[in-house]
């Protein structure tokens, strides 16, 4: 089986598994591969980097937990007028055994479509945060404390904080929202 990173004409990215490279070509020419987000049939292979399984990478993959990854990349927002409760959003997708008689795009379309929609909404929220808030980077906990205690003017900010810093802020009664922060789109 070959896993391809695919991209539609509207730049939605998704992946598909194919028996061979020729199987991808046949299914694509027949219009059987569609974008799970917009249902476009104009799909091509995206540029991919090789997935090399070195001994170090295998150790890192075993140790990595999904929530730990989300916590390190979290963008945290402290609105100046209202603070929301600190919850982390996450998406879970169940995998099933592929059916070789169906095209790859039809096999996982419902779950991929839901995941694609969730990612699109999260990217839209991320763009809104970036446009309307100031990035304070790793100084988030310090800056949000200054705003909370009146040492700085109230403003919308976002940045990075550790789990310990977020727990400390919660202990002080400072409400924040933790979001998974997606890497930049290409």
N, C-alpha and C positions, 0 to 999 in steps of 0.2 A: 504494500500500500504506500502511496505517496501523498503527503500533505502539502497542499499549495495554499499560499496566502493569496487571496483573490481581491480584486477591486472592481467596482462597477463604474459606469461613466459619470456617476454623481459623487465619486470618491468615497463611497462606503466600503470599508474593509471587512472581510470575513474570511474564513478558511473552509476548505473542502478536502475530503479524502477521496483518492481515486486509485483504481487498480493499477493503471499504468498512465504514462504521459499521453499515450494515444487515446485512452479512455476519456481523459479530460477533453482532448481536442474534439472527439466525436460528440460528446455530450454538449460541449459549448457550441459547436456548429449547428446542432439540432435545436438549440434554444432551451435545453433542459436545465441549465444552470442559471438561477436567478438570484438577485441580491435579496437577502432576507429583510432588509430595511425598506427598500423602495420597489421591489419586484422588477427591476431592470434586467433585461436579458443581455445587455451589452457588458460582458464581464471579461476581464483579462487577468492573467497572472501578475501579481505584484512582485517587486524585487524582494528577494528573501535572502537572509544570511543563513549559512549552514548551521545546523544544530549539532555541534560536536560534543560528544559525551566524554569529557575528560574525567579522570578520577576526582579532581577537586570539585568539578561541577556536580557530579553525582552526590558527593557528600553534602554540598550546599543545598541541593534540591531536597534531600531527605530531611534536613534540619529546618527548612523553611516552612512556616505555617501561613495559610492565607491571611489571617487577621494580623499577624506580625508585619506582613508586607504592607497591608492597608494602613496600619498605624504609622509606619515610617514615612509614608507618602501622603499622609493626611494634610489637608489644608484646613485650617481652623478659622472660623469667622466669628467675630464678636460685633454684632450690630450695635450702633450707638443708641438707638431709640428703644429697641426691644431685644431681649436675649431669649433664645430658644433653648430647649432642653438639650443636653449633650447626648446625642444618639449617633451611632455610626450606621450608615447605610451600606448594605452589601447585597450582592446578587448571587444566587446559587443556581447552577444549571445542572440538571441530571443528565448523565450520559447513558445511552442505550447501545445495544449491539447493532452495528450497521447491517442493513438488508442489502445484499449485493444486487438484487433485482431492481432496486430503485436508484435513481441518480442521487449523488451526494447532497445536492441542494434540496431535494425533496425530503430526505430522511430526517434532517434536523431543522427543517424550516420553522416550525412553531417555536421551539425553544431559542433558536438563533434569532428569530424575529423579535421575540420578547427581550432578549439580551441586547440586541442591536438598538431597540427603542430605549431601553434603560440607559445604555451608554450614550445615546444621542441626547437624552434629557440631562444626563449628568454633565456632558460636555457643554450644553447650553447654560446650565447653572454655573459651571466653572468660568465660562466666558463672561457672564454677568458679574460674577464676583470680581474677576480681574479688572473689568471696566469700571465698576462702581466702588471698589475698595482699594485701600493702600496695602501693598505687600510689605510686611515688616520682617519677613524671613524668620530666622530662628529666635529673634527677640520678641516673639509673640507674647509670651507669658509676662514679660516685663512691661511691655506697652499696654497690654490689656489691664494690668493692675493699676498703672498710672491713670488710665481712663476711668476705671471703676472707682478709684479713691479720689477723683477730682484733681489730680496733679497735672493732667493734660486735657485738652479740648476733646469732647466726644467726637468720634469719627468711626467710619466703617473700616475695619482692618481685616487682614487675613495673614496667615503665616504658618510656621511649623512649630510643633511642641511635642515633647516626649509624653509618654503615658504618666510619668510621675508629675510633670508640670500640670497636666490636665487634671489629675487627681487633686493636686494642691489647690488649683483654681476652684474646683468644685467645693473643697473644704472651706474656702474663704467665701463661698456664696456667689461666685462669679460664674454665670451660665454661659457656656459656649456650645457651638455645634461643630462636630467633627465629621468631615467628609472624606471619602476616598478621593485622592487627587490623581487624575489620569495623566499619562505622559502626553506631550504635545502631539497634535495630529500632523501627519505628513502628507 
